[in-house]
Amino acid sequence: GRLAPADSYTVKFNDVDAKKQTVKRFQTISDSFTGPQFGSLGMLAVIDDLWARKGEGTAMLNYRFTGGGLPGGWQRRNIFFDDKDLVNSMLKEFDEIAKIFATNQFRGVKPFGVEMNVEVTRSPRVVFIEKLVVVNEKKAYAPGDQVELAVTLRPWRKQPVVRRLKLRVPPKAAGFCEVVVRGGGIEEPEEDALIEGKRALTNLDDLLKELSIQETNNQLVAEIGGPEGP
């Protein structure tokens, strides 16, 4: 005589090439462990059916989690490219984060709600890092000095563009240091303090902050690495 509690999922799908927008909704069992599995499978089935093709493509994702115990909700934007299977590639991250939210050890998020905006195109929206130059390079730098970089980027089959970035030499830098420029999410450094037990996540807010600072695939990241002094 009454509806069972359920988790709700909404997919807003925009096929840029076909100029077609579609909205799909479904519900799953409200369970912290099996619910997210069914939800991810449902998302995969819906998007796979709407995209209806294999092969290369670019997807822009904006997904949001809401529910009791999650005031204000939490959202993330990211972009994905794959030359073989776009749908599986773009949903891996969502699947992992959905499980983290549903099974977090701090607070239950019920009823669990997910809204995903997906924009897809066959066009490979990718950028290549072609060149890195240290502007007005000096023979030596001191800790705290500013280093300016000129990074040449080439969008897929387009003319290159140059972006300027500024870095500070780390305060404990000593000896030969290396400057690296990379795409976000590529060899992203792990949080050593968490791994070594020097810092712990003790509440849901800490978990949300940790998830929010994860790099996205459209970021350009510059780093200085090397030995440290006392």
ABEGO torsion letter per residue (X at the ends): XBBBBBBBBBBBBBBAAAGBBBBBBBBBBBBAAAAAAAAAAAAAAAAAAAAGBBEBEBBBBBBBBBEBGBBGEBBBBBBBBBAABAAAAAAAAAAAAAAAAAABAABBBOBBBBBBBBBBBABBBBBBBABBBBBGBBABBBBGBBBBBBBBBBBBGBBBBBBBBBBBBBAABBEBBBBBBBBBGBGBBBBAAAAAGABBBABAAAAAAAAAABBBAABBBBBBBEBBBX
